[in-house]
């Protein structure tokens, strides 16, 4: 699984970082992916982050 953050869409709310800090962090006011690929143990929280993103800035690729 791969997570992609659209930096043009991200509003820097930090919800993804709170939901899945093993995968996401804020950098210069926008979310970035810390690991690629997403470790299997964190796929669930990563998917939850994408679904919870208020501006749908996170895309998940299998």
C-alpha atoms as one frame of an Amber mdcrd trajectory, in Angstrom:
protein
   0.000   0.000   0.000   1.156   3.487  -0.830  -0.191   6.739   0.601   0.011
   9.974  -1.365  -0.730  13.452   0.001  -1.795  16.116  -2.475   0.093  19.081
  -1.032  -2.007  21.536  -3.034  -5.185  20.211  -1.393  -3.862  19.639   2.156
  -4.962  22.270   4.678  -2.597  21.073   7.421  -5.307  20.148   9.925  -3.149
  17.309  11.314  -5.976  14.787  11.574  -4.004  12.200   9.598  -1.025  12.674
  11.911  -3.243  12.146  14.954  -4.894   9.091  13.391  -1.753   7.441  12.013
   1.447   9.087  13.294   3.513   6.131  12.108   2.770   7.114   8.500   2.009
  10.853   8.442   3.631  13.980   9.842   3.270  17.705   9.269   6.092  19.445
   7.450   5.926  23.165   6.665   2.211  23.191   7.403   1.209  20.259   5.194
   1.039  16.522   5.728   3.750  14.286   4.308   4.134  10.522   4.161   7.013
   9.258   6.324   7.137   5.667   5.035   6.769   4.133   1.586   5.367   1.583
   1.296   3.043   1.712   4.299   3.907  -1.180   6.649   1.117  -3.772   6.786
   0.643  -3.152  10.523  -0.331   0.466   9.792  -2.496   0.003   6.697  -5.733
   0.221   8.679  -4.935   3.553  10.343  -3.577   4.877   7.053  -6.844   4.031
   5.302  -8.755   5.620   8.184  -6.687   8.801   7.757  -7.540   8.983   4.071
 -11.244   8.498   4.752 -11.213  11.103   7.550  -9.339  13.802   5.633 -11.735
  16.773   5.445 -10.455  17.850   2.022  -9.750  14.342   0.650  -6.069  15.176
   0.103  -4.877  11.609   0.797  -4.959   8.936  -1.901  -4.298   5.257  -1.224
  -2.827   2.969  -3.882  -2.735  -0.791  -3.453
